[in-house]
């Protein structure tokens, strides 16, 4: 109830140097964590722990592509 697995997916691996997630308790987020190695099909994940119980979190999957940060939509989840 104090952990989650964040998921992201890249449409293309061309120019990707880093994958990471931004997350936090508000849509401003405020925390960044590098993803585990991405797969050959562009999927990447990261387990986060020490979350607060009964809390809504927001996150977005991001990648550094050709030197620029590109992020997906912000999504939310709730801990038990």
C-alpha positions in Angstrom: 0.0 0.0 0.0 3.0 2.3 0.1 4.6 1.2 -3.2 3.7 1.5 -6.9 5.2 0.5 -10.3 5.3 3.4 -12.7 5.0 2.5 -16.4 6.0 4.3 -19.6 6.2 3.5 -23.3 8.2 5.1 -26.1 6.9 5.1 -29.7 10.4 5.2 -31.0 13.8 4.6 -29.5 15.6 6.9 -31.9 17.7 9.5 -30.0 16.6 8.4 -26.5 19.3 8.7 -24.0 17.4 8.6 -20.6 14.0 7.5 -19.4 12.6 8.8 -16.1 9.4 9.6 -14.2 8.2 12.8 -12.5 5.8 12.1 -9.7 4.3 13.6 -6.5 1.2 14.3 -4.5 0.1 17.3 -6.6 0.1 17.9 -10.4 3.2 20.0 -9.9 4.9 16.6 -8.9 8.3 17.7 -7.7 10.1 14.4 -7.6 12.1 12.7 -10.4 13.3 9.1 -10.6 15.2 7.4 -13.4 13.5 4.4 -14.9 15.0 1.0 -15.1 16.4 0.0 -18.4 13.9 0.3 -21.2 13.0 -2.8 -23.3 13.7 -3.2 -27.0 10.0 -2.3 -27.7 10.3 1.0 -25.7 8.6 0.0 -22.4 10.2 1.2 -19.2 9.2 0.9 -15.5 10.3 1.9 -12.1 9.1 0.8 -8.6 8.7 3.5 -6.1 8.3 2.9 -2.4 7.9 4.8 0.8 4.7 6.4 -0.5 2.1 7.7 1.9 -1.0 5.5 2.4 -4.4 6.6 1.3 -2.9 9.3 -0.9 -3.5 10.3 -4.6 -0.2 10.6 -6.6 0.3 12.0 -10.0 3.1 11.0 -12.5 4.2 11.3 -16.0 6.7 9.2 -18.1 9.5 11.2 -19.6 12.5 10.7 -21.9 15.4 12.7 -23.0 15.4 12.6 -26.8 18.1 14.3 -28.8 18.9 16.4 -25.8 15.3 17.6 -25.1 12.9 16.4 -22.4 9.7 15.0 -23.7 6.9 13.8 -21.3 3.6 12.1 -21.7 0.3 12.9 -20.1 -0.1 13.2 -16.4 -1.9 10.3 -14.8 -2.9 9.5 -11.2 -3.2 6.6 -8.9 -4.2 6.2 -5.2 -2.4 4.1 -2.5 -4.4 2.0 -0.1 
